[in-house]
Amino acid sequence: MAKTNPMQFVQQVRAEVAKVVWPTRREVVLTTIMVFIMATLTAIFFALVDLGIRSGLQGILSVFAG
């Protein structure tokens, strides 16, 4: 692999950064909102699963303990 000097490296980095298509403010806001919604739905789902497993285990343990 050929070595590049620091100036060439900086020029190559600038050229690559210029190719990046940055999202618009609207896209960032909508994506952020969707992430919060999905995180909330996931938290609710796992809370319900946890509640169901906990209730089931308490029921099973009460049968054997009682």
N, C-alpha and C positions, 0 to 999 in steps of 0.2 A: 504494500500500500504506500503510495507516495505521500510524503509529508507536505503540508501546506504551511506557508508562513502565516503569522497572525493577521496580517492585512487581508490576505486572500480568504482566510477563515471568516473574518468579520464581513467581507463583501458577500460571501456565500450565505452567511446567516441572514443578512439583510435581504438578499434575493429570495430566500425561502420564506421569510416573514412577510414579504410583500405579496406572496402567493396565497396567504391565509385569508379565508373569507370569514370575517368576524360576524357573529350574530347581531341582529338589530336589537335595540332596547326592548321592543315588543316581544321578540322571540325569547329573550332572557327572562322577562317577567312571566310570560306564559309557561315556560319550562319550569321556572321556580315554583309557580303556583301548582303545577302538575306534580312536582316532586313532593310538595307538602301534602297534597291530597292523597297521593299514593302512600306516603309514610303514615298518614293518619289511618287510612283504611287497613294497612298492614298491621299497625299497632292494635286496632280494634279486633281484627281477625285473630291475632295471636293471644289477645286478652281473653277472647271468648273460648278459644281452644284450651288455654290454661285453666279457665274456670270449669270447663267441661271435664277435663282430666282430673282436676282437683276434687270436683264433686263425685266423680266416679270412684276415685281411690278412697275418698272418705266413706262412701257407701259400702265399698268392699271391706274396708278395714273395720267398719262398725259391725258388720255381720260376723266377722271372725273374732272381734274383741268382745262382743256383747253376748 
